[in-house]
Amino acid sequence: MFHKNIKIIIAGLIVATAICQFTESNIGNGIFLIILTVIPIFLYFKNEFILLAFLKLRKQDFPGAQKWLAYIKNPEASLVRKQQGYFNYLHGIMLSQTNINQAEKYFKKAIELGLSMDMDLAVAKLNLAGVAMSRRRKLEATNLLNEAKKLDKQNMLADQIKMMKDQMKKI
């Protein structure tokens, strides 16, 4: 909604207003404004449209997630590096159902930019391993599967990794 620098400016203005409230002996207003400062600072690190797209993806609503991601016009300028990674990660997830070539491009860019959670990184590498396997690049697929297995600490992807390894044996 707002550029990342505008969010910091808004947070600074709210803090300045809170300080003015403290000097005028309006302690309650000042405390409320300090607490209110958390919102623009949180939204600086977590883009609101990416959060809404994640919520839509949880419900398997791909068109809805695509709609929220479409609101981000210039991701390089308006998002922090990790947010750009998640922007590409979400696009990769949505395109992995239809266009595997573009999905590969988005997943590689997401890994390059960085993802905060190991689980998301494991899913991206697992999808890239599937793309490599479909293109008969067995060595690359094996390396990506091993990396995904290392990153999957809760063994949530164990079944998918095992299934892909079984499929690779048939190649």
N, C-alpha and C positions, 0 to 999 in steps of 0.2 A: 504494500500500500504506500508506504513512505520509503524514500531512499535511506540506506543504512546510516548515512551521516545526519540526516534530519532526525532520526530516532534518538541519536546521542544529543543533538541540540535540544530536542523536546525534553529529554531527561534532565539536562542542565538547567533549562528554564524552570522546570518543576522544582528542582532543588533550590534554585534562587528564590522562588516564590515561598518555599517552605522556610527558608532562612528569614525572609521578610516577616512571615507569620510568627516565627519565634521571637523576633525583635519587638513585635507589637503585642507580645504576651498572649498570643493565640496558640498556645501549645498544642491543643488538640488538632487544629487545622494543620499545623506544621508536621505533626507526627503522621497524620493522614496523607499529606503530600509526599513525605519521605517514603511511605509504604507504596504510594501510587507510582513512584519513580521506578519501581521494580518492573512494571509492565513494559515501558519502552526499552529498558535495558535487556529484558528477556527476549523481546521481539527483535533486538539487534542480533542476537546470537541464534535465534530460531525464527526463521521467516514464517509469517502467519499463513501464507498461501501454501507453503510446503507442508506445514502441519495439517492444514485442511485437506490437502491432497492425500496425505498418509491416512487420515480418517476415512476418506472415500475409498481408498484401496483396501482398507480393512474390511469394508462391506462389499468388496468385489465390484465396486461401481467405477469401472475404468473411464467411461465418458465424463463422469463427475470429477474424477481426479484430473483428467486432461483439461477440463474447464478451469479448475483452480490453478493449474500450472500455466495455463495460457495467460493468466493475469500478470505473470512475471515477464515483462517485455525485454529487458536487457539484463540477463543474469550475471554477466561479467562485471557490470558496474554496480548493480543494486544488491548483490549478494556477497557474503563473506565466502572465503575459499571452501570451507566445509559445506556451506549451504549450496554452493555450485556443484559440489560432489553429489549431494543428495538430489539436487535438481536433475542431474544426469542419471543418477541411479533410478529415480522414479520413472523417467522417460524410458530407460532400458527395460524396466519391469513391464511397463505397458506395451512396449514394442516387441518384447520377447514372444508374445502370443501370435503376432502377425508377421513382422518383418525382422528376421533374425540378423540380417546384415547391419541394419541401423542399430539394433539393440546391442550388438557387439561393440559398435563405435561408442555408444553411450556408456556401457559398462566399463570399457577401457578408460574413458575420460573420467568416470566417477572414481575409479581406483587411483588414477593419477592425481586427482584433486584431493582425495582422501575422504574417508567415511569415519565417523566417530565410533561407531559400534562395530565390534568384531563380527557380530552376527550378520550385519548388513554387508560387510566385506566378504564374508564367507558365501553369502547368497550370490553376490556379484561374481565371485570367482567360480562358483558352481555353474552359473549360467554361461560364463565364458568357456568353461570346460565342455559344456554341452555343445556350444557352437564349434569349438575345435574338434570335438568328436564327430560332429556331422560333416565336417570338412576333411575327415580322415587324417587329422594331425594328432596322432596318438600320443606322442611324447609331450606335446604342449598340454593336452587334455589331462595326462597323468600328473604332470607338475601342478596344474591348477587344482585338480582334485585333492592332491596331498596338502596344498596350501589351505584349501577350504576345510579339510578335515582338522588341521591344526587350529584354525580359527574358530571352529565349532566346538566350544567348550562345554555346552550343555547337551551335546549330541542330538540336537533337534533336526539336523540334516543327515543323520547317520544312514537312514533308509535310502534317501536319494543318492548319497555318495556310493553306497553299496550297490544300488541298482545300476548306476552309471559305470561302475567298475566291472560289473557283470556284462554289461553291454559292450564294453571295450574289449573284453576277452573274446567276444564273437567276431570282432573286426579283424 
